[in-house]
Amino acid sequence: MAAPQDKAHPELPDPQEVAKTYAEVAKRASHLITEHVQRQLKKGVATPADELGIAQAFMDMMAKLLSNPYKLAQAQMNLVWDYFSLWQHSMLRFAGMNAAPVATPERSDKRFKDEEWQEHFMFDFVKQSYLIAARHIHDTVCCVEGLDEQTQKKVNFYTRQYIDALSPSNFAMTNPEVFRETVKSHGQNLIKGLNNLLRDVEEGGGNLRVKMTDTTAFELGKNVATSPGKVVFQTDMMQLIQYTPSTDKVLKRPLLIVPPWINKFYILDLREKNSYIKWCVDQGHTVFVISWVNPDEKQAEKTFESYVLEGIVAALDAIEQQTGEKEINACGYCLGGTLLATTLAYLAGKKQKRIASATFFTTMTDFSEPGELGVFIDEGQVSSLEKKMFERGYLEGSEMAGTFNMLRANDLIWSFVVNNYLLGKDPFPFDLLYWNSDSTRMPAKMHSFYLRAMYMENRLVQPGNVVIDGVPIDLGKIKVPCYFISAIEDHIAPWKSTYMGARNFGGPVRFVLGGSGHIAGIVNPPVANKYGYWVNPAAKLAPTADAWFEGAQQQAGSWWTDWQSWVSAHDADQADARDPAKGKLKVLEDAPGSFVKIRIDAKKAA
């Protein structure tokens, strides 16, 4: 009889462990409160400001909404009707009868995956009540007559943030998994969760930085970014890594990869089985990768032009010196692709053919439809951001990371809130999230130009409206073969926007649409056999993205093999493998280099 009794009544936690946890929580809380008070005394009392324009947007929305009381009353009646239906459904379930649900979550919604959300009538009632309210709130504010487009987008975005935040899955008493754990551990999960919360505030320098993974589980060069190679060149802006060949023969033209400067390059070299860098080396490419500096106030005056000239052009000079090759193939990822396109137009303007083919991963060059990121970019928000940037000389990486996380708040914010603070668990070691947390700063002058010239004014697609080192930039002058790979679920660089940009190039363009999103759609090795991709056999790009997709054919597997066939068709000649240690440039250090190993100290940043 003892075993069933133990099962029904879980053992009480160790009193010494409880006392130790309470003491640690109290100590941390006291320290954080003291630090917060000291910071506030230094700052003084600040006048409340609406820097993001959220309050004004919702005031405009409410004014327009209240001007049509009939439509508002109709929305309220629809909400009441759904609630009456839910009450009827719940009473039938309470009586032991089956009833069709009034509201169901989407199949991809991971918040309600626990079985008790469906099986227990009370949790089912809470879940459906939330889903009904969420749907009606969204439907009421999503299409308010008379609102301008930017205000409507802002209202939609922040309404979704509000709806996501109030999900019953985010609260201890209305989340069945958390409720079970609380009963089982006699509340120790919540005490541990509070301890985790205080830890994240401490490590964030007074700001909450939700920990997504165990960063101590990874070491660059040891279990991430492990592809062997050497740093063979360096400027104030970047290090150039050349990777050790794994084949006796290589394609004649070296391959230069230009990553975005907002995160570190090793998203393309997380581990051996999904490393695009290693895969390219194994396919016979002489691979070079730019590793951007993590800038501080010393690079405050660096411009977008600096990234072109001291980044890509300097890399081209170094590669030519190292290998003797005057022409290369190049790949650019996201912002790195935007920079690569600018560099191609710059070289075309100088009548220099140094890049023989170019590949663009999820790259926007036409910013007329930037997706949800456009919510954060208007005159008021950019001016406020510029004020902060120019005071310290750079934009803090965590600020941009927070913006991107909000685009997928349920996956990148609230799931970790539940795991870390309600369940009291430590985050799981995950290399992708380790990379995601390894954001970089951006020089003030460069980032100001990028936001205004690209997102706000869309100047890159206007011939001559961007000038690099005296050369007017015209994408139409780019005649080299180009390969565009975008992702169908990309929320950062929407594929239809990348398609619009691809149509501005003057040479042959192959556009390929991969499955999944901004990262998984690109880091999709052939061995995984996931997602697939779409290609359109037509020789020319269709006038619109929708027209292109209508004529596209889905292929199984990874786009990597399609790209390899494309790039090798433009580079049939071969050469002997090139050892980075035997080139003309001096080896500075082993890959992945020292630039990539500089992580931001959150406390100092704050």
C-alpha positions as CSV (number, residue, x, y, z in Angstrom):
1,M,0.0,0.0,0.0
2,A,3.0,2.3,0.4
3,A,3.6,2.8,-3.3
4,P,0.2,4.2,-4.2
5,Q,0.3,6.5,-1.1
6,D,3.7,7.9,-2.3
7,K,2.2,8.5,-5.7
8,A,-0.8,10.3,-4.4
9,H,1.2,12.4,-2.0
10,P,4.5,13.5,-3.5
11,E,7.4,13.9,-1.2
12,L,7.9,17.4,0.3
13,P,11.0,19.3,-0.9
14,D,14.1,19.3,1.1
15,P,13.8,22.1,3.7
16,Q,17.4,23.0,3.4
17,E,17.1,23.4,-0.4
18,V,13.9,25.5,0.1
19,A,15.7,27.7,2.6
20,K,18.7,28.1,0.2
21,T,16.5,29.0,-2.7
22,Y,14.5,31.5,-0.7
23,A,17.7,33.1,0.6
24,E,19.1,33.4,-2.9
25,V,15.9,34.9,-4.2
26,A,15.8,37.5,-1.4
27,K,19.4,38.4,-1.8
28,R,19.0,38.9,-5.6
29,A,15.8,40.8,-5.3
30,S,17.2,43.2,-2.7
31,H,20.3,43.8,-4.8
32,L,18.3,44.5,-8.0
33,I,15.9,46.9,-6.2
34,T,18.8,48.9,-4.8
35,E,20.5,49.1,-8.2
36,H,17.2,50.1,-9.8
37,V,16.6,52.9,-7.3
38,Q,20.2,54.2,-7.8
39,R,19.7,54.2,-11.6
40,Q,16.4,56.1,-11.3
41,L,18.0,58.7,-9.0
42,K,20.7,59.3,-11.5
43,K,18.2,59.6,-14.4
44,G,15.7,61.7,-12.5
45,V,12.0,61.8,-13.4
46,A,11.5,61.6,-17.1
47,T,8.4,62.9,-18.9
48,P,6.4,60.0,-20.4
49,A,7.0,59.8,-24.1
50,D,5.3,57.9,-27.0
51,E,8.5,57.3,-29.0
52,L,7.0,54.4,-30.9
53,G,3.8,56.3,-31.7
54,I,1.7,53.4,-30.2
55,A,-0.6,55.6,-28.0
56,Q,-1.3,57.9,-30.9
57,A,-2.0,55.0,-33.3
58,F,-4.5,53.5,-30.8
59,M,-6.1,56.9,-30.1
60,D,-6.6,57.4,-33.9
61,M,-8.0,53.8,-34.2
62,M,-10.5,54.4,-31.3
63,A,-11.7,57.7,-32.8
64,K,-12.4,56.0,-36.1
65,L,-14.0,53.0,-34.5
66,L,-16.3,55.1,-32.3
67,S,-17.4,57.1,-35.3
68,N,-19.3,54.0,-36.5
69,P,-21.3,52.8,-33.4
70,Y,-23.4,50.4,-35.5
71,K,-20.4,48.4,-36.6
72,L,-19.0,48.4,-33.0
73,A,-22.4,47.2,-31.6
74,Q,-22.5,44.5,-34.2
75,A,-19.0,43.3,-33.2
76,Q,-20.1,43.2,-29.6
77,M,-23.2,41.2,-30.4
78,N,-21.1,38.7,-32.4
79,L,-18.8,38.3,-29.4
80,V,-21.7,37.7,-27.0
81,W,-23.3,35.2,-29.3
82,D,-20.0,33.2,-29.4
83,Y,-19.8,33.3,-25.6
84,F,-23.4,32.0,-25.3
85,S,-22.4,29.1,-27.7
86,L,-19.3,28.4,-25.6
87,W,-21.3,28.3,-22.3
88,Q,-23.7,25.8,-24.0
89,H,-20.8,23.8,-25.2
90,S,-19.2,23.7,-21.7
91,M,-22.4,22.7,-19.9
92,L,-22.8,19.8,-22.3
93,R,-19.2,18.7,-21.7
94,F,-19.7,19.1,-17.9
95,A,-22.7,16.8,-18.2
96,G,-20.5,14.2,-20.0
97,M,-21.7,14.8,-23.5
98,N,-19.7,15.4,-26.6
99,A,-19.9,18.8,-28.3
100,A,-18.1,20.4,-31.2
101,P,-15.8,23.2,-30.0
102,V,-16.7,26.8,-30.7
103,A,-13.1,27.9,-31.3
104,T,-10.0,25.8,-32.0
105,P,-6.3,26.9,-32.1
106,E,-4.4,26.5,-35.3
107,R,-2.5,23.2,-35.7
108,S,0.8,25.1,-35.6
109,D,-0.1,26.8,-32.2
110,K,2.2,25.1,-29.7
111,R,0.7,26.9,-26.7
112,F,-2.2,24.5,-26.4
113,K,-0.5,21.2,-27.1
114,D,-0.9,19.7,-23.6
115,E,-3.7,17.1,-23.6
116,E,-5.6,18.7,-20.8
117,W,-6.4,21.8,-22.9
118,Q,-8.8,19.5,-24.7
119,E,-9.7,16.8,-22.2
120,H,-10.4,18.9,-19.1
121,F,-13.6,20.9,-19.6
122,M,-12.4,23.8,-17.4
123,F,-9.1,24.3,-19.2
124,D,-11.0,23.8,-22.5
125,F,-13.4,26.5,-21.5
126,V,-10.5,28.9,-20.6
127,K,-8.8,28.1,-23.9
128,Q,-11.8,28.7,-26.0
129,S,-12.8,31.8,-24.1
130,Y,-9.4,33.3,-24.9
131,L,-9.5,32.2,-28.6
132,I,-13.0,33.8,-29.0
133,A,-11.9,37.1,-27.4
134,A,-8.6,37.1,-29.4
135,R,-10.5,36.6,-32.7
136,H,-13.1,39.3,-32.1
137,I,-10.5,41.8,-30.8
138,H,-8.4,41.2,-33.9
139,D,-11.3,41.3,-36.3
140,T,-12.6,44.6,-34.8
141,V,-9.4,46.5,-35.0
142,C,-7.7,45.0,-38.1
143,C,-9.6,46.9,-40.8
144,V,-10.8,50.2,-39.3
145,E,-12.1,52.5,-42.0
146,G,-10.3,55.8,-42.4
147,L,-7.0,54.8,-40.8
148,D,-3.8,55.3,-42.9
149,E,-1.8,52.2,-43.8
150,Q,1.1,52.8,-41.4
151,T,-1.2,53.4,-38.4
152,Q,-3.3,50.3,-39.3
153,K,-0.2,48.2,-39.4
154,K,1.0,49.5,-36.1
155,V,-2.4,48.8,-34.5
156,N,-2.5,45.3,-35.9
157,F,1.0,44.5,-34.7
158,Y,0.7,45.8,-31.2
159,T,-2.8,44.3,-30.8
160,R,-1.3,41.0,-31.6
161,Q,1.4,41.5,-29.0
162,Y,-1.4,42.3,-26.4
163,I,-3.4,39.2,-27.4
164,D,-0.3,37.0,-27.2
165,A,0.7,38.3,-23.8
166,L,-2.7,37.6,-22.3
167,S,-2.8,34.0,-23.4
168,P,-3.9,31.7,-20.5
169,S,-0.8,29.6,-21.3
170,N,1.3,32.4,-19.8
171,F,-0.2,32.3,-16.3
172,A,0.4,29.7,-13.6
173,M,-3.2,29.0,-12.6
174,T,-4.6,28.7,-16.2
175,N,-1.8,26.6,-17.7
176,P,-2.5,22.9,-17.0
177,E,1.2,21.9,-17.3
178,V,2.3,24.7,-14.9
179,F,-0.6,23.9,-12.6
180,R,0.4,20.2,-12.4
181,E,4.1,21.1,-11.8
182,T,3.1,23.6,-9.0
183,V,1.1,20.9,-7.2
184,K,3.8,18.3,-7.7
185,S,6.7,20.4,-6.5
186,H,4.7,22.3,-3.8
187,G,5.3,25.6,-5.6
188,Q,9.1,25.1,-5.9
189,N,8.8,25.6,-9.7
190,L,7.6,29.2,-9.1
191,I,10.3,29.9,-6.6
192,K,12.9,28.6,-9.0
193,G,11.2,30.6,-11.8
194,L,11.5,33.8,-9.8
195,N,15.2,33.0,-9.2
196,N,15.6,32.6,-13.0
197,L,13.8,35.9,-13.6
198,L,16.1,37.7,-11.2
199,R,19.1,36.1,-12.9
200,D,18.0,37.3,-16.3
201,V,17.4,40.8,-15.0
202,E,20.9,40.8,-13.4
203,E,22.6,39.6,-16.6
204,G,20.6,42.1,-18.6
205,G,22.1,45.0,-16.5
206,G,18.7,45.9,-15.1
207,N,16.7,45.1,-18.2
208,L,14.9,41.7,-18.6
209,R,16.7,39.7,-21.2
210,V,14.9,36.3,-21.4
211,K,17.5,33.6,-21.6
212,M,16.7,31.3,-24.5
213,T,19.5,28.7,-24.2
214,D,22.3,27.6,-22.0
215,T,25.1,29.7,-23.5
216,T,27.8,28.0,-21.3
217,A,27.2,24.8,-23.3
218,F,28.8,26.2,-26.5
219,E,32.3,27.3,-27.3
220,L,33.1,28.8,-30.7
221,G,35.6,26.6,-32.5
222,K,34.9,23.7,-30.2
223,N,31.3,22.6,-30.8
224,V,30.0,25.4,-33.1
225,A,31.8,27.1,-36.0
226,T,34.2,24.1,-36.2
227,S,35.0,24.0,-39.9
228,P,38.8,24.2,-40.2
229,G,40.4,27.2,-41.7
230,K,42.6,30.3,-41.2
231,V,42.1,34.0,-40.9
232,V,44.2,35.4,-43.7
233,F,43.3,39.0,-43.8
234,Q,41.9,41.7,-41.5
235,T,40.6,45.3,-41.6
236,D,38.9,47.5,-39.0
237,M,35.6,46.2,-40.4
238,M,36.2,42.5,-40.8
239,Q,38.3,39.4,-40.7
240,L,38.5,37.2,-43.9
241,I,38.5,33.5,-43.2
242,Q,39.7,30.9,-45.8
243,Y,38.6,27.3,-45.1
244,T,40.8,24.3,-45.5
245,P,39.9,22.3,-48.7
246,S,38.6,18.7,-48.4
247,T,38.9,17.8,-52.1
248,D,42.0,17.5,-54.3
249,K,40.4,19.6,-57.0
250,V,38.3,22.7,-56.6
251,L,36.3,25.0,-58.8
252,K,38.6,27.6,-60.4
253,R,36.7,30.6,-58.9
254,P,36.8,31.0,-55.1
255,L,33.5,31.5,-53.3
256,L,33.1,34.6,-51.0
257,I,30.2,34.5,-48.5
258,V,29.0,37.8,-47.1
259,P,26.9,37.3,-44.0
260,P,24.7,40.0,-42.4
261,W,26.4,42.3,-40.0
262,I,23.6,42.1,-37.4
263,N,24.5,38.6,-36.3
264,K,27.7,36.5,-36.5
265,F,28.5,34.5,-39.6
266,Y,28.4,31.0,-38.0
267,I,24.7,30.5,-38.6
268,L,26.2,28.9,-41.8
269,D,28.5,26.7,-39.7
270,L,26.6,25.7,-36.6
271,R,27.6,22.0,-36.7
272,E,29.0,19.6,-39.2
273,K,25.8,18.0,-40.4
274,N,24.1,21.3,-41.3
275,S,27.1,23.6,-42.1
276,Y,26.6,25.3,-45.4
277,I,30.3,26.3,-45.3
278,K,31.5,22.7,-44.8
279,W,29.1,21.5,-47.5
280,C,30.5,24.0,-50.0
281,V,34.0,23.0,-49.2
282,D,33.1,19.4,-49.8
283,Q,31.6,20.3,-53.2
284,G,34.9,21.7,-54.3
285,H,34.6,25.4,-53.5
286,T,37.5,27.4,-52.1
287,V,35.4,29.1,-49.5
288,F,36.1,32.6,-48.0
289,V,33.8,34.1,-45.4
290,I,33.7,37.7,-44.0
291,S,33.5,37.8,-40.2
292,W,32.3,41.3,-39.4
293,V,33.6,43.3,-36.4
294,N,31.3,43.9,-33.4
295,P,31.5,47.7,-33.6
296,D,31.6,50.1,-30.7
297,E,32.0,53.9,-30.4
298,K,35.3,53.7,-32.4
299,Q,33.3,52.8,-35.5
300,A,30.6,55.4,-35.0
301,E,31.6,57.2,-38.2
302,K,31.7,54.1,-40.3
303,T,29.2,54.3,-43.2
304,F,27.4,51.9,-45.5
305,E,30.1,52.8,-48.0
306,S,32.7,51.6,-45.5
307,Y,31.1,48.2,-45.4
308,V,31.3,48.1,-49.2
309,L,34.9,49.3,-49.6
310,E,36.5,48.1,-46.4
311,G,34.4,44.9,-46.4
312,I,33.6,43.3,-49.7
313,V,36.0,45.2,-52.0
314,A,38.9,44.7,-49.5
315,A,38.0,41.0,-49.4
316,L,38.1,40.8,-53.2
317,D,41.6,42.3,-53.2
318,A,42.8,39.9,-50.6
319,I,41.3,36.8,-52.3
320,E,43.0,37.9,-55.6
321,Q,46.3,38.2,-53.8
322,Q,45.8,34.9,-52.0
323,T,44.7,32.8,-55.0
324,G,45.7,34.8,-58.1
325,E,42.1,34.6,-59.3
326,K,40.6,37.9,-60.6
327,E,37.0,36.7,-60.6
328,I,35.1,35.0,-57.9
329,N,31.6,33.7,-57.1
330,A,29.8,35.4,-54.2
331,C,26.9,34.8,-51.8
332,G,25.2,37.3,-49.6
333,Y,22.8,36.5,-46.8
334,C,20.0,39.0,-45.9
335,L,21.6,42.4,-45.2
336,G,24.8,40.9,-46.6
337,G,23.0,40.3,-49.8
338,T,21.8,43.9,-49.9
339,L,25.4,44.9,-49.5
340,L,26.6,42.5,-52.2
341,A,24.0,43.9,-54.6
342,T,25.3,47.4,-53.9
343,T,28.9,46.2,-54.5
344,L,28.0,44.5,-57.8
345,A,26.4,47.8,-59.0
346,Y,29.4,49.7,-57.8
347,L,31.8,47.4,-59.7
348,A,29.5,47.6,-62.8
349,G,29.7,51.4,-62.6
350,K,33.5,51.2,-62.6
351,K,33.4,48.6,-65.4
352,Q,35.1,45.9,-63.3
353,K,34.1,42.3,-63.5
354,R,35.4,40.9,-60.3
355,I,32.4,38.9,-59.3
356,A,31.3,36.4,-62.0
357,S,28.1,35.2,-60.4
358,A,26.1,36.2,-57.3
359,T,23.8,34.4,-55.0
360,F,21.3,36.1,-52.6
361,F,19.9,34.4,-49.6
362,T,16.6,36.0,-48.4
363,T,17.8,39.4,-49.7
364,M,15.7,42.6,-50.1
365,T,16.8,45.2,-52.6
366,D,13.3,46.7,-53.1
367,F,12.0,47.8,-49.7
368,S,8.6,49.1,-50.8
369,E,6.9,46.3,-48.9
370,P,9.1,45.4,-46.0
371,G,6.5,43.3,-44.1
372,E,6.0,43.7,-40.3
373,L,9.4,45.3,-39.8
374,G,7.9,48.4,-41.4
375,V,5.9,48.8,-38.2
376,F,9.1,50.0,-36.5
377,I,10.3,52.4,-39.2
378,D,8.7,55.8,-39.6
379,E,10.1,59.3,-39.0
380,G,9.3,59.5,-35.3
381,Q,10.8,56.1,-34.5
382,V,13.9,56.5,-36.6
383,S,14.6,60.0,-35.2
384,S,14.2,58.7,-31.7
385,L,16.6,55.8,-32.5
386,E,19.1,58.2,-34.1
387,K,19.2,60.3,-31.0
388,K,20.1,57.3,-28.9
389,M,22.6,55.9,-31.5
390,F,24.5,59.2,-32.0
391,E,24.9,59.7,-28.2
392,R,26.8,56.4,-27.8
393,G,28.0,55.9,-31.4
394,Y,26.2,52.6,-32.1
395,L,22.9,50.7,-31.9
396,E,22.9,48.1,-29.2
397,G,22.5,44.6,-30.7
398,S,19.9,43.5,-28.1
399,E,17.6,46.3,-29.2
400,M,17.4,44.9,-32.7
401,A,17.2,41.3,-31.3
402,G,14.2,42.3,-29.3
403,T,12.5,43.7,-32.4
404,F,13.0,40.5,-34.3
405,N,11.8,38.4,-31.4
406,M,8.5,40.4,-31.3
407,L,7.8,39.3,-34.8
408,R,7.4,35.7,-33.4
409,A,6.6,36.5,-29.8
410,N,4.9,33.2,-28.9
411,D,7.9,31.1,-30.1
412,L,10.7,33.5,-29.1
413,I,9.4,35.2,-26.0
414,W,6.4,33.6,-24.3
415,S,7.5,30.0,-24.6
416,F,10.7,30.8,-22.7
417,V,8.7,32.8,-20.1
418,V,6.6,29.7,-19.4
419,N,9.6,27.3,-19.4
420,N,12.0,29.5,-17.3
421,Y,9.8,31.4,-15.0
422,L,6.6,29.3,-14.5
423,L,7.9,25.8,-14.9
424,G,11.2,26.8,-13.2
425,K,13.3,25.0,-15.8
426,D,16.7,26.0,-17.2
427,P,16.7,26.7,-20.9
428,F,17.8,23.8,-23.1
429,P,21.2,24.0,-24.9
430,F,20.4,24.8,-28.6
431,D,23.0,26.0,-31.0
432,L,20.6,28.0,-33.2
433,L,19.4,30.0,-30.2
434,Y,22.9,30.5,-29.0
435,W,23.7,32.1,-32.3
436,N,20.4,34.1,-32.2
437,S,21.5,35.6,-28.8
438,D,24.9,36.5,-30.3
439,S,23.8,39.8,-31.9
440,T,26.2,42.6,-32.8
441,R,26.1,46.4,-32.6
442,M,25.7,48.6,-35.6
443,P,27.6,51.9,-36.2
444,A,25.3,54.9,-35.8
445,K,26.1,56.6,-39.1
446,M,25.8,53.4,-41.1
447,H,22.5,52.2,-39.5
448,S,20.9,55.6,-39.8
449,F,21.7,55.6,-43.6
450,Y,20.4,52.1,-43.9
451,L,17.1,52.8,-42.2
452,R,16.4,56.0,-44.1
453,A,17.9,55.2,-47.6
454,M,16.5,51.6,-47.8
455,Y,13.4,51.2,-45.6
456,M,12.0,54.8,-45.6
457,E,13.1,56.1,-49.0
458,N,13.7,52.9,-51.0
459,R,16.6,54.5,-52.8
460,L,18.5,51.4,-53.8
461,V,16.0,50.6,-56.7
462,Q,16.1,54.2,-57.9
463,P,19.1,54.5,-60.3
464,G,21.7,57.0,-59.0
465,N,20.0,57.7,-55.7
466,V,22.7,55.8,-53.8
467,V,26.3,56.8,-54.4
468,I,29.3,54.8,-53.3
469,D,32.7,56.4,-53.6
470,G,31.5,58.7,-56.3
471,V,29.8,55.9,-58.3
472,P,26.0,56.1,-58.8
473,I,24.4,52.8,-58.0
474,D,22.1,51.3,-60.6
475,L,21.0,47.6,-60.1
476,G,20.0,47.5,-63.8
477,K,23.7,47.5,-64.7
478,I,24.3,44.2,-62.9
479,K,24.7,41.8,-65.9
480,V,26.3,38.8,-64.1
481,P,24.1,35.7,-63.5
482,C,22.3,35.9,-60.2
483,Y,20.6,33.2,-58.1
484,F,17.9,34.3,-55.6
485,I,16.8,31.9,-52.8
486,S,14.0,33.1,-50.6
487,A,11.8,31.4,-48.0
488,I,8.0,31.1,-48.2
489,E,7.4,31.7,-44.5
490,D,10.1,34.4,-44.1
491,H,8.8,37.1,-41.7
492,I,12.0,39.3,-41.9
493,A,12.5,39.4,-45.7
494,P,9.1,38.5,-47.2
495,W,9.6,36.5,-50.3
496,K,7.3,38.6,-52.5
497,S,9.5,41.6,-51.6
498,T,12.7,39.8,-52.5
499,Y,11.1,38.8,-55.8
500,M,10.3,42.4,-56.6
501,G,14.0,43.3,-56.0
502,A,15.2,40.4,-58.2
503,R,13.4,41.9,-61.2
504,N,15.5,45.0,-61.1
505,F,18.7,43.3,-62.1
506,G,19.9,43.6,-65.7
507,G,21.3,40.0,-66.2
508,P,19.9,36.5,-66.1
509,V,18.2,35.7,-62.7
510,R,17.1,32.4,-61.3
511,F,14.6,32.7,-58.5
512,V,14.0,29.8,-56.2
513,L,11.6,29.7,-53.3
514,G,12.4,27.4,-50.4
515,G,10.2,26.1,-47.6
516,S,10.1,27.3,-44.0
517,G,11.4,30.6,-42.8
518,H,14.3,33.0,-42.7
519,I,16.8,30.6,-41.1
520,A,15.5,27.1,-41.6
521,G,14.7,27.8,-45.2
522,I,18.4,28.6,-45.9
523,V,20.1,26.2,-43.5
524,N,18.5,23.2,-45.1
525,P,21.1,20.5,-45.9
526,P,20.3,17.8,-48.5
527,V,20.7,15.0,-45.9
528,A,17.7,16.4,-43.9
529,N,15.4,16.0,-47.0
530,K,13.0,18.7,-45.6
531,Y,10.8,21.4,-46.9
532,G,11.5,21.2,-50.6
533,Y,11.6,24.2,-52.9
534,W,9.8,25.8,-55.9
535,V,11.3,26.7,-59.3
536,N,9.7,28.2,-62.4
537,P,11.2,26.9,-65.7
538,A,10.4,30.1,-67.6
539,A,13.4,31.8,-69.0
540,K,12.4,35.3,-67.7
541,L,10.9,36.3,-64.3
542,A,7.1,36.8,-64.4
543,P,5.9,40.4,-63.8
544,T,4.6,39.5,-60.2
545,A,5.5,37.1,-57.5
546,D,2.0,35.5,-57.7
547,A,2.3,35.0,-61.4
548,W,5.7,33.4,-60.9
549,F,4.3,31.0,-58.2
550,E,1.4,30.0,-60.4
551,G,3.9,28.6,-62.9
552,A,6.3,27.2,-60.4
553,Q,7.0,23.5,-59.8
554,Q,7.7,22.1,-56.3
555,Q,10.9,20.0,-56.0
556,A,11.8,17.6,-53.2
557,G,14.9,18.0,-51.1
558,S,17.2,21.0,-50.6
559,W,17.8,24.0,-52.8
560,W,21.5,23.5,-52.0
561,T,21.8,20.9,-54.8
562,D,20.0,23.1,-57.3
563,W,22.3,25.9,-56.5
564,Q,25.4,23.7,-56.8
565,S,24.3,22.7,-60.3
566,W,23.6,26.3,-61.2
567,V,26.9,27.7,-59.9
568,S,29.1,24.9,-61.3
569,A,27.4,25.4,-64.8
570,H,28.9,28.9,-64.7
571,D,32.3,27.8,-63.4
572,A,33.3,24.5,-65.2
573,D,37.1,25.0,-64.9
574,Q,39.0,23.4,-62.0
575,A,42.2,24.0,-60.2
576,D,44.3,22.3,-57.5
577,A,43.0,22.6,-54.0
578,R,44.2,25.8,-52.2
579,D,45.6,25.4,-48.7
580,P,45.1,28.7,-46.8
581,A,48.5,28.2,-45.0
582,K,50.3,28.0,-48.4
583,G,48.8,31.2,-50.0
584,K,50.6,34.5,-50.4
585,L,48.8,36.1,-47.4
586,K,50.0,35.6,-43.9
587,V,47.9,33.4,-41.6
588,L,46.8,35.6,-38.7
589,E,45.0,33.0,-36.6
590,D,42.8,29.8,-36.8
591,A,39.2,30.0,-37.8
592,P,36.7,31.1,-36.6
593,G,38.9,34.1,-35.7
594,S,38.8,36.5,-32.8
595,F,36.2,39.0,-34.2
596,V,33.4,36.4,-34.0
597,K,34.3,35.5,-30.4
598,I,33.5,38.9,-29.0
599,R,30.2,38.7,-27.3
600,I,28.3,41.7,-25.9
601,D,28.5,42.2,-22.1
602,A,24.9,43.1,-21.3
603,K,25.7,44.8,-18.0
604,K,28.3,47.1,-19.6
605,A,26.0,47.8,-22.5
606,A,23.2,48.8,-20.1
